Amino acid sequence: MTPMPRSGLLIGLPLALAGSGCGLSLRAGPELRSQATGTVLEGRGTVVGALAGAGADEQGVQLGIPLSASGGSRLGDGKAEGTFESGIELTQVSGHFGYRADARGGAEFGHTSGGYFALRGGPVWMIDPAREDNASRVITFEGLLGGGTGDLRGAALYGACLSFGWDTYPPPLRIPSGRPLRAEDGSTVRGKVRLGPQRAATMGMRCSQDQRERIGLRYLDDALDEHASVAAFERLSRELAAHEAPAPLVARARSAALDEARHARTCFALAAAYLGRSVAFAAPPSPPPRRQSLDEIGYECLVDGCLGEGVAAEVVWERAQRASEPALKRTLLGIAVDEWRHARLARDVLAWCLPLAFCH
């Protein structure tokens, strides 16, 4: 199997891209800190605005900017101390457990003054697992280590903070699983499904019923996307032929349509297996045929092909890494490789049509 090129950002933040939206983290608790001027006991409150997402398998991620303030006193003489911090924070959780990692700059005020840089991080216990469109209660234990300037110069800054709060995960921003089929006004067109009566599920037996239903509905959405992609690639092949594109590009577009038909059958079968229900599918109405300009073909290849299918390939690849059933893992890896090949097709079509579009 051809290995997929990897993106560092997508490796670290697969769920953020699969379900990106505006999330929020709120937490507060006691902090004990040792610094050059003595040991300080404070209460710390933190607000994090983040790019966030949660998967159907209760995995969540947040990448955000924390605003954090503390106030308290030194244990030795009771003199007032306080801080304000900001930086960047990454949280990743799976089920009930995960971690946070921060890099922050801060300023100390009160009896002590000075600036500092500190790394924070530690385990997270999710009382409520990460779920989309939900606020999850969470307990965090963070260690910190850093150094400072001004009154904080001369000794390492270190300590620990135990906090309780909530992490929120927004509804996902869906990334189509294949090239969208677009109507003349640019809107996407998909088919419809009708679910049969409930029966025994044959996949996801280790999951709760609620988890199985969310996973099954996700595969149902994927199946509708993949089926719409069949017509999208068939139309692309006709448009390329009409513009006298090189024969290999036309053939690759036709081959991609066959790939998407196979993906659709696979995703419909997975949806039925997780939901424990039969799936009846009605194909979408075909948009009226239209002759696209080279500019329009290039734009769709950039947005729907290079970007859309490239990101979709990474999302499916990451989903395959988390799959526990070997057969499902192999299936998802195969789909991911196909989608990456479709993204490369879009790149090659773009490279062919752009010079011609400029000449016209």
N, C-alpha and C positions, 0 to 999 in steps of 0.2 A: 504494500500500500504506500502510495506517495506521501511522505511526511508533509504536513502543512506548515508554511511559514508562520512564525509566531510573532505576536505583538506583545511587547513588555507590558503595556498598559492593560491589554485584554487578559493576559495571564494573571496579573494581580487583581484585576477588578472585573471578572467576567460577569458577575451578577449586576454590577452597576450599569453595564452596557445593555444587558439583557432586560433589565427592568428599571431604567433610569427615571428619576423624578426627584422632586424636592422632599427630602426627609428632614427630620428634626430629632435631636437628642437633648434631653433635659436631665440633669442629675445634680445631686448635692450630698455632702457628707464631710466627715472630719478628716483633716490632714495633719500629719506630724512630720515636721521638716527640720533637718539639721543644716545650719549654714554658718558662715564665718562669725556672725554676731551671736550665735547661740541656737538653742532648740526652740522651735516655735510650734504651738498648737493652734490651728485655725479651722474655721469652717469654710469649705470651698463650694461654690456654685458654678456650674458650667452649662452653657447653651451652645449647641453645635448645629449650624445650618449645613446640610449635606446633599450631595448627589447620592441617592440611595435606591435600593431595590431589594425585593425579597422573591425567592423562587418558590415554586409549588412544593419543593422538598424541604421547606423551612430553613433554607440557607439565606442569609442576608448580608448586605454589605452597605457601608456608608463611607463616603470620602468627603470630608467637610472641613470647615473653618471653625474652630472653637473660640468662644469668648468666655473667659474664665476669670473669676475674681474671688479673693479670699480675704478674710479678716480674722484676727485673733490676737494673741499676746505671747511674749516670750515666757518660757516656763521659769527662768531664773529670777527675773525682776518684774514680771507682769507688764512690761512696756508694750504698747500697741504696735502691731505689725499688720501689713496687708500687701496683696499683690494683684496685678492684673496681667493676664497672659493671653496670647493668641498665636496661631500657627497653622498647622495642618494635622488632621487626624484621620486614621483609617481604622474602621471596625469591620471585622468579618466574623460571622457566627454560623453555626450549623446545629440545628436542633436547640439544645439547652446550653451549649457552650461555645466559646469563641475567644477573641482577644481584641484589645485596642492597642494602637501604637500611635504616638504623637511626637512631633517635633515642635517645640514652642519657644518663643522669646517672651520675656516678661520684664516687668519693672516692679521693684519693691518700694513701698511707701510707708510712712509711719516713722518710728524711731530709726529704722534702717532705711537707707536709700541706695539705689544702684540698679543696674540692669543685669540680666542673666539669660542664658540659653540652657534649656533642659530637654532631655528625652524622657518621655513618659510611656508606660506600657504595662500590660498585665492581662490576666484572665478576666473573662466576662461570664457571668451565669445568667442565662435568660430564664426568668421565672415563666414567661410566656414566650414560646418560640417565635422567631421572626416570621411574620405573615404580612402579605400585601394589604394595604389599606387598614392597618391595625397599629395600635400603640402597645408595645410590649414592655412589661416591667423587667428591669434589669439591675443586677448588682455587679459593680465593677471594683476590682482591686488593682490599683496602679502603683507601681514603683516609679521613682523619679531620680535622675542623676544629671547633674549639670555643673556649670561654673559661672562666675559672675564678675562684675566690675564694681567700682566704687566701694561701698562698705562690705560688699559680698566677695571681694577679691581676697585670695589667700587660703581658701579652704574649699573643698568640694561641697556642692549643694546636693543633698540626697534626702530621701524620705519616702513616705507612703501615704496613699489616700484611699479610703473605703467610701464608696458612694452608692446611693440608691436613686433610681430614676426611671425614665421611659425613653425608648427608642421608637420612632415612628417610621413606617415604610409605606410609600405611596403606591397607588395602583400602577401597574407596569405600563411603560410605554412600549407597545408591541412592535417588535421588529419582524416584518413579514419573513416567512421561511423560504420564500422564493421570489423571483421577479414578479412584481404586481402586474395585474392586467388592468390597464387604464382605459377609461372611456375618453371621449373626445374632449371633455372639460377637465381632464386630468384626475378625476376621482377614480378610486379603485373599485373593481367589480369582483365579487366572489359568489359562489353558489350557496345553497342552503341545505341544511340537514334536518332530518326528523329522527328522534331517538325512539327505539322500541321499548317494550316493557323490561323491567328490571330482572336480571338473572345473576348467576354467580360470576363474579369477576375472576379472570384467569391470570392477571398480572398485578403486581404490587401488593401481594398478600402480607408483606411485612409492614405495610403502611396502614394508617387508620383509614376509615371509610372517607372521611373528609379529605385526606391527602390524596387518596386514589381518585376521588372525583375531580379535584383540581388538576391533577396530572392528566387525567383523561380528557378534560375540557381543553387543556393546553394542546394536546395532540390533535384534538378535533379542529382547533383553530389552525394548527400547522397544516392539516390535511386540506382545508379549504384554500389556504395560501398556495400550497403546492399544486393543487388542481388548477387554480387560476393561472399559475405560471406556465402550464402546458400551452394554453392559448396565447400567452404573452410571447413565448419563444417561437411558436408557429408564425405569429404575426411578424416577429423580428426577422425570421428567415425569409418571409415573403418580401419584406421591405428591403432587405439586403440584396435579394435577387433582382428586385425592380431597379435598384441603383447600380446594378452590375458590380457588386462587391466580389472579391476573390471567392472562388468556389469553396475553399476550405472553411471560410467564415460562415458561409451559408450552411454547409454540412454540419458544422459544430453547433449552430443554432438549432437545427433539426434534431441533432442528437441530444441536446439539452432538454428539448421538449419530451423526449422519451424518458430521460432521467426523472423529470418532474412527475410524469405519470406514475412511474414506479414509486417515487417518494410519497405521492398522494395515497396510493394503495396501502403502503406500509403504515402511514400515519392514521388512516382510517381504521386499520386493523388494530393498531396500538390503542387508539381511543376506545374502541369497542371492548378490548381486553381489560382495560383499566376501569371503564365505567360499568362493565357487566351489562351492556345493552347493545342491541343491534343498531346499526346506523344506516339510514336510507338517505341517499344523496341526490339532490337535484342540481344539475349543472347551471352555471350562471348564463344569463342571456348574452349572446355574443355581441360586443359593441360593433357598430357598423364599420365596415372596412374604410380605411382612410390612408391616403398617401402621406407619409411623413417626410419632412425635409431632413437633410443631413444634420442640421442643427438640432432638430427634435430627437433624432436617433441618438446623437451624441449626448444630449442632455439626459435622456433616459438611461443610457449605458453608464454614465457617470453616477447618477443618483441611485437608480434602482439596481445597477449591476455592480460597479466597482465598490460603492459604499454599502448599499443595502445587502447584497449577497455576500460581500466580504465579511461584514459584521455578523450576518446570520450564520455563516460558516463557522466563525469563532464561537458563537453561542452554542451551536449544536456540538462542536468539538468539546467544549467545556462540559456540556450535559453528558456526553459520552464518558468523560473521565469520572463522573460521579455515579454512573449507572452500575448497579450491583449485579444484574443478570448479564452473563457473558454474551448471550445472543443479542440482547438489546444494545450492549456496548458496541458490538461489531456492526450492527445495523446503523447506529447513529454515526459511527466513524465513517462508514461508507457514504452516508448522506453529506456529512461535513466535507469530505474530499470532493464529492460532486459539486457542491455549492461553491467551493473555492475554485474549481475548474470553470464554473459559470462566471465567476467574478473575473477570472483571467480572460475569458471570452469577451466580456464587456470592455476590458482594458484594450484588447486587440482591435475590437470594432471601433472604439474611440480613437485609437491611434490611426486607423485607416480613414475614418470619415472627417476628422478635424482638418487636415490639410485641404481636402476637397471642399469643405464648407467655407474655408477662408478664401479659396480661389473663386467661389461663386459670390 
